[in-house]
Amino acid sequence: MVSKKVTVVNEQGMHMRPAGELAKAVKAHPDCEVTLNANGKTVKAKAPMQIMSACMKKGCEVEIVCDGADEQAVLDEIAGMFESGFGE
């Protein structure tokens, strides 16, 4: 299991588009369980609605936790998405 803390940089936080992109990226790695810890909630990163339910606004600190096959590579990919603001 590996984890990393990142900060949401998107002006509008984790709304539907970035949540959908994140879920799609996580689903591409079915052998690695990815969860997000933010605002006192732990959510699975495979479901856009769960991601949005954590109410991650700009500036929110998020802990990404990956457990399974290629966990470090998956963590690096997901952290990079957060750090780049999901292309927004």
N, C-alpha and C positions, 0 to 999 in steps of 0.2 A: 504494500500500500504506500502510495506517495501522495503528497499534497502540496499546494502552493496557494498563497494569498495574493489576490489581485484586486484592483479597484475598477469599478465600472466607470468608463470615461465617456460613454455616449450621453449626449445632451438630454435625451429623453429616457435614459435608463434602458432596462431590458424590456422593451415592448415586443410586439408580435414578430417583427421581422428578425431581429437578432436572436430572439428565443427560438424561432424556427430554424435559423442557420445553426445554432448551437446544437439543437436536438438532432438535426440531420448529420452533423459531424460526429456526434456521439454514437448514433445508430450505425455509422460506418465501422465501428469497432465493437461488435457484439460480444466479444469475449472479455471486455473490460467494463466494469461497473463504474459509472461516474456520478458522483453526487456533489451538490453545491450546498454550502452552509452560509447563510446570510440572514441577517435580521432575526436571529434566533430560530430560524427554520432550516430543516434539512430536506432538500428536494432531489428527486432523480432528474438527471439532465437529459433524459430521452423524451420527455414530454413537454412541449412548449407551454401548455397551460400550467403545469407544475412550476416551471421556471418563472413564469410571470407571477404566480401566486406568492413568491418570496418578496415581491415588491422592491426589486433592486433598482434604486434611483441612482443618478449620477453621484459619484463619490462614495457609494456603498462598497464596503470591503466584503469580498466573497472568498471563501476558502473552497478550492476545487480539490476533490479527493478522488483519486483513481485507484482501482484495485482489480488486477487481472492481467491478461496478456498485453504486452507492450505498454504497460502502465505509464512509464516515463515518457515515451513518445506521445501517447495520448494526452498526458498532462501538458507537455510542451505545446502541442497543437491547440488545445483549448485555451491555455493561458495566453498564447499568441493572439487568439481571436479576441479575447477580452482587451488585451493591451493595444490592439489596433482599432478598437472601437467598432469591430464588426464591419469595417469598411465605410462607416458613416462619416 
